């Protein structure tokens, strides 16, 4: 899973930082912004996008559906319209299980 929380908490993140979190191009983030109305970054006076943690979670949701689960854009839109809470719950469960797996793998390596 490419998404990693930043250690330093910020109110806003630049599009380059968001793209780096997911290891994708900034153009893909801009494209998803036009395709999915749940991504609504603020823009500063210069027109630079400023993403909140909520925006990043929504990008994470779209990334999960499109990149990890292989949905088309329309398929991802349909799922988000019908039951986005269930998708978020499943994503959270996958994250938890991944962390448990990593922990168990570390323990396994420590056993002689």
Steps between C-alpha positions, in 0.01 A plus 500: 500500500661826389316746722702605801399748767729795534674521836466876506135600514408780265172672430556500124712293263618599153402287203859381464497369856171319441627348176814385679294333776339277237797479265300643209538800271348832600309492170313190621395680818378796293313261268331323791403840639304567180346151496405457868312770684618373839845650433464873561833660587501868583702728276718781627537839335755361257260220405702227669295212634499454877389153610360433847526165679141433390595563136793261539273232648271542199796467262599189696152358450511562126855363480384184677206447265677586174861393553478221758162345422505571125169681463435722200437865575127448446504190720674694776247783467211254522640338814564837665142606425346178626701416813819695565483425874527127435803558275664714770432232760654231279801720430550557872476128562757429227732762655466340842563152366802624306646648818438174688665305219805730505524462877479121476763493225732702722442257787566205272835647398601536864440132576827301471 
